[in-house]
Amino acid sequence: MKWDYKVISVDELFPDHNDHDIAVSKQAATNRRSKIGKSFEQNLNQIGADGWELVSIFGEFGIFKRPREGQNI
């Protein structure tokens, strides 16, 4: 099987990662992680809807693959 690959920067995958607010409580830290996690999940689902599968995070990049169009799975 042949694959198409897509490389996306972590900045694009984690759009809220530049939020450098300091969590002053355990609850604030939990809320911040939850917000970032939900955003990341939404981005993965959007990319996955186009047939891309995350195979690795390498340094500052997410590596995705999907079967090359026109191939039988």
C-alpha positions in Angstrom: 0.0 0.0 0.0 1.2 3.5 -0.8 0.6 6.4 1.6 0.3 10.2 1.4 1.8 12.0 4.3 1.1 15.4 5.9 3.2 17.3 8.3 1.6 19.9 10.6 3.4 22.1 13.1 2.5 21.8 16.7 1.5 25.4 16.7 -1.3 24.5 14.4 -2.3 21.4 16.3 -2.3 23.1 19.7 -3.6 26.6 18.9 -4.0 27.5 22.6 -0.5 26.4 23.5 0.8 30.0 23.5 -1.5 30.7 26.5 1.2 31.3 29.1 -1.1 32.2 32.0 0.2 30.8 35.2 -2.3 28.6 36.9 -2.5 29.7 40.5 -4.5 26.8 41.8 -4.9 23.1 41.1 -8.4 23.8 39.7 -7.1 26.5 37.3 -4.4 24.1 36.1 -6.9 21.4 35.5 -9.2 23.8 33.6 -6.3 25.0 31.4 -5.3 21.5 30.5 -8.9 20.6 29.8 -9.3 23.6 27.4 -6.0 22.8 25.6 -6.9 19.1 25.4 -10.4 19.8 23.9 -8.9 22.2 21.3 -6.3 19.5 20.3 -9.0 16.9 20.1 -11.2 19.1 17.9 -8.2 19.7 15.5 -7.4 15.9 15.4 -11.1 15.1 14.6 -11.2 17.8 11.9 -8.0 16.4 10.3 -9.2 12.8 10.7 -12.5 13.7 8.9 -10.4 14.2 5.8 -8.9 10.7 6.3 -5.6 11.6 7.9 -4.3 9.5 10.8 -1.8 10.8 13.3 1.1 8.4 13.4 3.7 10.4 15.3 4.7 13.7 16.9 8.3 14.4 16.0 9.8 17.4 17.6 7.6 20.3 16.7 5.6 18.5 14.0 2.6 16.1 13.9 3.0 13.4 11.1 -0.2 12.2 9.5 -0.8 9.6 6.8 -3.7 8.3 4.8 -3.9 5.7 1.9 -3.0 7.3 -1.4 -6.2 8.0 -3.4 -7.2 5.5 -6.0 -5.9 2.5 -4.0 -8.0 -0.3 -2.7 -7.6 -0.8 1.1 
